[in-house]
Amino acid sequence: MDKKCLPRKPAPESGRAPPEINTETGPVISYVYILGSEGGGPRKTYVGWTTDPDRRLEQHNTGRGAKSTRGRRWCVLYLERYETRNEAMRRECVLKRDKAFRASLRLEAE
């Protein structure tokens, strides 16, 4: 079955700002990233989104990131910036399915 990214249902009105807007500092900038594994063995890629790329890379490299990234060293191969979390999450879904683009990034990094 083909997985699809479906828009989430809007949350009920709570009187609070949406999560992508910090009422003190404005919109929260989000990033979509593609990581490439370093070291021996076949190169792997991982696609994710975050609001702090440096912190997230450190988490992946210290074993506190996604389970599939544990036990490897990672470097950032690709990074895109978005104004909202929802935009970044949509793009993440597209990049996860784009195997050809990820393969081209792996080849460029070698």
Secondary structure in CASP SS format (residue, H / E / C, confidence):
PFRMAT SS
TARGET T0000
AUTHOR 0000-0000-0000
METHOD secondary structure of the structure
MODEL  1
M C 1.00
D C 1.00
K C 1.00
K C 1.00
C C 1.00
L C 1.00
P C 1.00
R C 1.00
K C 1.00
P C 1.00
A C 1.00
P C 1.00
E C 1.00
S C 1.00
G C 1.00
R C 1.00
A C 1.00
P C 1.00
P C 1.00
E C 1.00
I E 1.00
N E 1.00
T C 1.00
E C 1.00
T C 1.00
G E 1.00
P E 1.00
V C 1.00
I C 1.00
S E 1.00
Y E 1.00
V E 1.00
Y E 1.00
I E 1.00
L E 1.00
G E 1.00
S E 1.00
E E 1.00
G C 1.00
G C 1.00
G C 1.00
P C 1.00
R C 1.00
K C 1.00
T E 1.00
Y E 1.00
V E 1.00
G E 1.00
W E 1.00
T E 1.00
T C 1.00
D C 1.00
P H 1.00
D H 1.00
R H 1.00
R H 1.00
L H 1.00
E H 1.00
Q H 1.00
H H 1.00
N H 1.00
T C 1.00
G C 1.00
R C 1.00
G C 1.00
A C 1.00
K H 1.00
S H 1.00
T H 1.00
R C 1.00
G C 1.00
R C 1.00
R E 1.00
W E 1.00
C E 1.00
V E 1.00
L E 1.00
Y E 1.00
L E 1.00
E E 1.00
R E 1.00
Y E 1.00
E C 1.00
T C 1.00
R H 1.00
N H 1.00
E H 1.00
A H 1.00
M H 1.00
R H 1.00
R H 1.00
E H 1.00
C H 1.00
V H 1.00
L H 1.00
K H 1.00
R H 1.00
D C 1.00
K H 1.00
A H 1.00
F H 1.00
R H 1.00
A H 1.00
S H 1.00
L H 1.00
R H 1.00
L H 1.00
E H 1.00
A H 1.00
E C 1.00
END
